[in-house]
Amino acid sequence: MKKRMFMFLGIIIALVVVLEMFIFSLPMISRPKKADVIIILGCKLSKGSPGLFLQKRIEKGMELFKQGYGRYIIVSGGKEKGEKISEAESMYRVLIKYGINEDSIILEDKSQNTSANIKNCTEIMRDRQFNSSIIVSNFFHLRRVWILAKRNNIDATYDGIFIWRYFWKEIQGSIREIPAIIKDSIYR
């Protein structure tokens, strides 16, 4: 009985390791290419302001924008229950504060999850005749974003953040991505 339990546990651990390698492999092989637009995906706010993960995503998007990787930035994220402003509005305010021209920023403030982020950004891209994008998020999030972008026929490259001092939160995020990837791969 113990032998079977250890074997089962070993199989589960091996599956998790393989899935984690799958999740983290995209950021290692994908490099951003110049595009029409940079999409910064939202993340939970902290009392109306970006938390550390979202702040680092904004900084990465700004860095790409200032280096000429995109002409526009889409900030994507809706309003969470209990928040006064959307994730997109919060990102917009930070970008303005750091000197990004408001004409270069497009708000997508309706989405409540990653799938809606990508769907709504796809519609904005089509409406504005943008053909290519760079999508910015945490490394652990990019594999699922890649799956959803492919499904929505978005021509995209990816760039992400990883915050070493929050190593365990990053790992928790990557573990949460496993069922999310499975769900988004099955349900369309």
Phi, psi and omega per residue, in radians:
M1 nan -0.786 3.128
K2 -1.093 -0.671 -3.117
K3 -1.093 -0.748 3.123
R4 -1.139 -0.691 -3.140
M5 -1.136 -0.755 3.096
F6 -1.133 -0.657 3.112
M7 -1.133 -0.782 3.113
F8 -1.066 -0.797 3.118
L9 -1.081 -0.710 3.102
G10 -1.089 -0.711 3.108
I11 -1.129 -0.761 3.125
I12 -1.073 -0.814 3.136
I13 -1.078 -0.755 3.128
A14 -1.081 -0.733 3.105
L15 -1.088 -0.765 3.124
V16 -1.090 -0.755 3.133
V17 -1.083 -0.789 3.130
V18 -1.096 -0.773 3.120
L19 -1.121 -0.696 3.097
E20 -1.112 -0.684 3.083
M21 -1.101 -0.702 3.089
F22 -1.075 -0.789 -3.117
I23 -1.109 -0.820 -3.036
F24 -1.485 -0.127 -3.097
S25 -1.268 -0.578 -3.095
L26 -1.037 -0.858 -3.141
P27 -1.093 -0.402 -3.122
M28 -1.363 -0.457 -3.097
I29 -1.874 -0.287 -3.120
S30 -1.652 2.279 3.060
R31 -2.163 2.455 -3.122
P32 -1.138 2.487 3.037
K33 -2.106 2.661 3.123
K34 -0.898 2.421 -3.046
A35 -2.538 2.982 3.084
D36 -1.223 -0.611 -3.012
V37 -2.565 2.583 3.027
I38 -1.873 2.206 3.138
I39 -1.856 2.130 3.069
I40 -1.845 2.045 -3.123
L41 -1.438 2.461 -3.089
G42 -1.251 2.981 3.137
C43 -2.750 2.669 -3.072
K44 -0.820 2.385 3.109
L45 -1.496 2.835 3.039
S46 -2.101 1.710 -3.113
K47 0.959 0.804 3.076
G48 1.492 -0.096 3.140
S49 -2.042 2.723 3.108
P50 -1.120 2.372 2.950
G51 -1.293 -3.115 -3.066
L52 -1.071 -0.767 3.140
F53 -1.028 -0.839 -3.113
L54 -1.170 -0.695 3.113
Q55 -1.030 -0.743 -3.137
K56 -1.201 -0.600 3.052
R57 -1.104 -0.775 3.120
I58 -1.051 -0.806 -3.139
E59 -1.066 -0.705 3.112
K60 -1.130 -0.775 3.099
G61 -1.069 -0.741 3.104
M62 -1.105 -0.733 3.132
E63 -1.032 -0.820 3.120
L64 -1.087 -0.757 -3.137
F65 -1.077 -0.830 -3.111
K66 -1.174 -0.433 3.083
Q67 -1.482 0.023 3.077
G68 1.468 0.341 3.140
Y69 -1.314 -0.366 3.127
G70 -2.661 2.697 3.139
R71 -1.597 -0.367 -3.111
Y72 -2.363 2.802 3.053
I73 -2.209 2.214 2.961
I74 -1.731 2.167 3.019
V75 -1.766 2.162 -2.961
S76 -2.163 2.078 3.071
G77 2.927 2.292 -3.108
G78 -1.459 -2.946 -3.094
K79 -1.705 2.125 3.096
E80 -1.363 2.710 3.070
K81 -1.028 2.298 3.127
G82 1.587 -0.186 3.113
E83 -1.659 2.595 3.135
K84 -1.524 -0.448 3.133
I85 -2.256 2.839 3.124
S86 -1.387 2.849 3.040
E87 -1.041 -0.692 3.140
A88 -1.085 -0.777 3.130
E89 -1.100 -0.704 3.116
S90 -1.098 -0.765 3.111
M91 -1.131 -0.732 3.109
Y92 -0.965 -0.825 -3.129
R93 -1.061 -0.714 3.125
V94 -1.148 -0.773 -3.135
L95 -1.074 -0.747 3.103
I96 -1.084 -0.779 3.139
K97 -1.006 -0.616 -3.134
Y98 -1.559 0.175 2.994
G99 1.599 0.197 3.062
I100 -1.345 2.307 -3.118
N101 -1.127 2.305 -3.092
E102 -1.066 -0.451 3.099
D103 -1.201 -0.280 -3.135
S104 -1.617 -0.081 -3.046
I105 -1.940 2.291 3.114
I106 -2.063 2.228 -3.139
L107 -1.626 2.297 2.944
E108 -2.120 1.758 -2.984
D109 -2.060 0.419 -3.113
K110 -1.800 -0.420 -2.976
S111 -1.299 2.534 -3.139
Q112 -2.006 -0.054 3.122
N113 -2.743 3.048 -3.055
T114 -1.087 -0.730 3.138
S115 -1.036 -0.776 3.112
A116 -1.190 -0.638 3.057
N117 -0.913 -0.911 -3.059
I118 -1.192 -0.758 3.131
K119 -1.055 -0.835 -3.105
N120 -1.187 -0.658 3.090
C121 -1.178 -0.597 3.066
T122 -1.049 -0.776 3.127
E123 -1.098 -0.742 3.101
I124 -1.077 -0.773 3.140
M125 -1.058 -0.748 3.141
R126 -1.171 -0.757 3.129
D127 -1.049 -0.655 -3.080
R128 -1.690 0.077 3.125
Q129 1.021 0.695 2.996
F130 -1.469 2.332 -3.105
N131 -1.771 -0.379 -3.047
S132 -2.485 2.748 -3.096
S133 -2.596 2.802 2.904
I134 -2.045 2.199 -3.131
I135 -1.834 2.255 -3.079
V136 -1.968 2.268 3.059
S137 -2.812 -2.946 3.009
N138 -1.274 2.637 3.107
F139 -0.903 -0.797 -3.068
F140 -1.102 -0.358 -3.058
H141 -1.583 -0.345 -2.948
L142 -1.207 -0.536 3.130
R143 -1.103 -0.788 3.129
R144 -1.164 -0.695 3.092
V145 -1.041 -0.729 3.104
W146 -1.040 -0.807 3.122
I147 -1.030 -0.823 -3.115
L148 -1.193 -0.661 3.113
A149 -1.137 -0.741 3.091
K150 -1.051 -0.767 3.138
R151 -1.058 -0.600 -3.120
N152 -1.648 0.173 3.105
N153 0.999 0.707 3.065
I154 -1.579 2.219 3.005
D155 -1.394 1.871 -3.015
A156 -2.443 2.627 2.832
T157 -2.047 3.027 -2.946
Y158 -2.376 2.587 2.999
D159 -2.527 2.491 -3.038
G160 -2.417 3.078 3.130
I161 -2.115 2.648 2.999
F162 -2.495 2.137 -3.084
I163 -1.808 1.827 -3.045
W164 -1.055 -0.639 -3.107
R165 -1.245 -0.209 3.026
Y166 -1.962 0.669 -3.071
F167 -0.860 -0.855 -3.063
W168 -1.205 -0.574 3.051
K169 -1.181 -0.640 3.072
E170 -1.112 -0.750 3.126
I171 -1.150 -0.745 3.079
Q172 -1.012 -0.757 3.111
G173 -1.056 -0.715 -3.131
S174 -1.200 -0.592 3.094
I175 -1.198 -0.689 3.076
R176 -1.115 -0.455 -3.131
E177 -1.212 -0.457 -3.088
I178 -1.000 -1.002 3.116
P179 -1.144 -0.541 3.133
A180 -1.152 -0.718 3.096
I181 -1.119 -0.761 3.124
I182 -1.067 -0.825 3.133
K183 -1.046 -0.854 -3.100
D184 -1.229 -0.383 3.082
S185 -1.371 -0.520 -3.102
I186 -1.543 -0.876 -3.067
Y187 -1.620 2.296 3.137
R188 -1.953 nan nan
